Amino acid sequence: MKRNKRFLAASVLAVLFPLTSQAETLNVDFTATVLATTCSMTIAALDGSSVSGDATNGYKLTVGDVGLDKIIKKSAESQKNFKFVASDCAGSLTSITTALATSTSASGDFIKNESADSGAATNIGMGFKRKSVSDETYMTPGSGSFTWTTEERTNNAVEMTVALRELTDGAGTTGAFSSKATFTFTYQ
């Protein structure tokens, strides 16, 4: 009886673990889509502005001290210029679209002050536009976008302006200002 149990156990193991002579050939087809590389995007100072940081940790553009009267008058002193710089782009690239991502601090075409400092400026926001836009037309967070012109793609740069503006005329107050904007880039 003992012998039969061992024979049965050996038979079960042989079924569960077949010998290599019983191996099968298995063909697997792998598929992939090869995508064009995108560009590396950076932010650079323009017209004497001050930009620090990097793509990994984020950039910081320092506007400096601005009088409330300059913000109210929408003067050049209440804004700074910078540029998006594209590098290492694929030769087949035909289009770059830049969009201003949505923000929980959005107010119309502006991003409100997010400073937690006591005495922070109130009713002040920052807006973004191409430097070449001469009027007060700013990108709307969450829906504002533009496609780079052929000249901008050739030059690998788009010149931009960030401006401090009152969110409601006559209601701005002085104090610290700090806010964050996120831009996305779509390539074709």
DRENMITOR-806850 format. One record per residue: y, x, z of N, C-alpha, C in turn; residue in three letters. Coordinates in steps of 0.2 Angstrom, whole numbers, plus 5000, padded with zeros to 4 digits. Layout:
<recs>
YXZYXZYXZALA ...
</recs>
This chain:
<recs>
499450045000500050005000500650045000MET 500650105004501250145004501350174997LYS 500850194993500850224987501250174982ARG 501050114982501350064978502150054979ASN 502350064985503050054987503450114984LYS 503150174984503450234982503550224974ARG 502950204971502950194964503450144962PHE 503550094965504050034964504750064965LEU 504850104970505550134971505750184966ALA 505250224964505350274958505450234952ALA 505150174950505250134944505950104944SER 506250084950506850054951507350104949VAL 507350164952507750224951507850244944LEU 507250244941507250264934507650214929ALA 507550144931507950094928508750104929VAL 508850114935509550124937509950184934LEU 509550244934509850304932509350334926PHE 509550304920509050324915509150404913PRO 508650434910508550504909509050514903LEU 509250574903509750594898509450584891THR 508850584890508550574883508650494881SER 508950454886509050384884509850374884GLN 510250434883510950424883511150394876ALA 511750354876511950324870512650364869GLU 512850364862513450384860513950334860THR 514550344863515050294863515750324860LEU 515950294855516550314851517150274854ASN 517650304856518250274858518850284853VAL 519250234851519750254847520450244851ASP 520850294851521450294855522050284850PHE 522450234852523050224848523650234852THR 524250254849524850274852525450264847ALA 526050244850526650244846527050304847THR 527250344842527650404843528350374842VAL 528750384848529450364848529950424846LEU 530450404843530950454843531250474849ALA 531450534850531750554857532450524857THR 532650504863533350484864533850544865THR 534450524867534950574868534950594875CYS 535150654877535350664884536050644885SER 536250604889536950584890537250614896MET 537850634896538250664901538950634901THR 539350644906540050624907540450694908ILE 540950694904541450754904542150734905ALA 542550774908543250764910543650764903ALA 544150724903544550724897545350714899LEU 545750754896546450744897546650764904ASP 546350814907546450834914546150794920GLY 545750744918545350714924544850764927SER 544650734933544150774936543450744937SER 542950774934542250744934541850794937VAL 541450774942540950814945540250774945SER 539750814947539050784948538650794941GLY 538050764941537650774935537250704934ASP 536850704929536450644927535950624932ALA 535650674936535150664941535450624947THR 535950654950536250634956536850584955ASN 537050574949537650534947538350574946GLY 538750544943539450574942539950544946TYR 540450584947541050554951541650574947LYS 542050524946542750534943543250524948LEU 543650574950544150564955544850544951THR 545050484954545750464951546250494955VAL 546250504961546750534965547150484968GLY 547750504971548150454974548550424969ASP 548550354969548950314964549350264968VAL 550050264967550450214970550250144968GLY 550350094972550250024970550650004965LEU 551350024965551750004960551550034953ASP 551150084952550850114946550350064944LYS 549950034948549349994947549649924944ILE 550149904948550549834946550849844939ILE 551149904938551449914931550949934925LYS 550349944927549849964923550050024919LYS 550250074923550550134920549950184919SER 550150234915549650284914549350324920ALA 549750324925549550354931549050314935GLU 548950254933548450214936547750214933SER 547650264928547050264924546850344923GLN 546250354922546050424920545550414914LYS 545550464910545150474904544550514905ASN 543950494902543350534902542950524896PHE 542450564895542050544889541250544890LYS 540950504886540250514886540050564881PHE 539550604883539350654878538650654877VAL 538450644870537750644868537550714866ALA 536950734868536650794866535850784865SER 535550834861534850834859534650764856ASP 535050734852534850674849534350684843CYS 533950634842533450644836533850634830ALA 533650674825534050674818534050604815GLY 533550564816533450494813533850444817SER 534250464822534650414826535150384821LEU 535250314821535650284817536150244821THR 536050234827536550194831536450204839SER 537050204842537050214850537450154852ILE 537150114857537550064860537650074867THR 538250064869538450084876538550014880THR 538250004885538449934889538549954896ALA 539049914899539249914906538749864910LEU 538349894914537849854917538149804922ALA 537849754924538049704929538149734936THR 538649714940538749734946538849674951SER 538549684957538649634962539449634964THR 539749684963540549684964540949664958SER 540649634953541049614947541549564949ALA 542149564946542649514946542949514939SER 542749464935542949464928542849524924GLY 543349564922543149624918543249684922ASP 543249674929543349734933542749734939PHE 542749794942542249804947542649814953ILE 542549774958542949774964542849834969LYS 543349844973543349904978542749894982ASN 542249944983541649944987541749984993GLU 542350014994542450055000542350025006SER 542050055011541850025018542350055023ALA 542850095021543350125025543750065028ASP 543950075034544450025037545050035034SER 545449985032546049985029545950005021GLY 545349985018545250005011545749955007ALA 545849975001546249934997545949874995ALA 546349814995546049754993546349724987THR 545949684984546149644977546349694972ASN 545949754972546049804967545349814964ILE 545349824957544649834954544749894948GLY 544249914946544249964940543949934934MET 544249944928544049924922543849984917GLY 543449974912543250024908543349994901PHE 543650044896543750024889543750094885LYS 543650084879543750144875544450164875ARG 544550234875545250264876545650234870LYS 545350224864545750204858545950134858SER 545750094863545950024864546650024868VAL 547150004864547850014867548049954872SER 547649904872547849844876547449844882ASP 547449784886547149774892546449744891GLU 546049764886545449734885544849774888THR 544549754893544049794896543349764895TYR 542849814896542149784896542049744902MET 541649694901541449644906540749674909THR 540749684915540149704918539549654917PRO 539049674914538449634913538449604906GLY 538949614902538949584895539349634890SER 539849674893540249714889539849774886GLY 539949774879539549834876539949854869SER 539749904867540049924860539549974857PHE 539549974850539150024846539650084844THR 539350144845539750204843539850204836TRP 540450224834540650224827540250284824THR 540250294817539950354814540250414816THR 540950414816541350474819541150494826GLU 541050444830540850454837540150484837GLU 539750464833539050494833539050564830ARG 539450574825539550634822539750684827THR 540250664831540650704836540250704843ASN 539650664843539250664849539650644856ASN 540150604855540650584861540950524859ALA 541050484865541550424865542050434871VAL 542650434869543150444874543350374877GLU 543350374884543350314888543950314893MET 544250264895544750254900544450214906THR 544550234912544450194918545150174921VAL 545350114922545950094925545950054931ALA 546350074936546350024942546849974941LEU 546649914942547149854941547049804947ARG 547549764948547549704953547049654950GLU 546649624954546249574952546649504952LEU 547149494956547549444956548249474957THR 548749454952549349484952549749474958ASP 550049524961550449524967550049524973GLY 549349524973548949524979548649584981ALA 548749644977548449704979548749734985GLY 548349774989548549814994548349884994THR 548649924998548549994997547950015002THR 547650075001547050095005546550135000GLY 546050155003545550195000545150144995ALA 544950174989544650144984544050184982PHE 543450154981542850184979542350124976SER 542050144970541650094967541150124962SER 540650094960540150124956540050084950LYS 539950114944539850084938539250114935ALA 538750074932538150094928538250084921THR 538150124917538150114909537450124907PHE 537250084902536550094899536750114891THR 536250154888536350174881535650154878PHE 535750114872535250094868535250134861THR 534650154859534650204853534250164848TYR 534450174842534050154836534050204831GLN 
</recs>
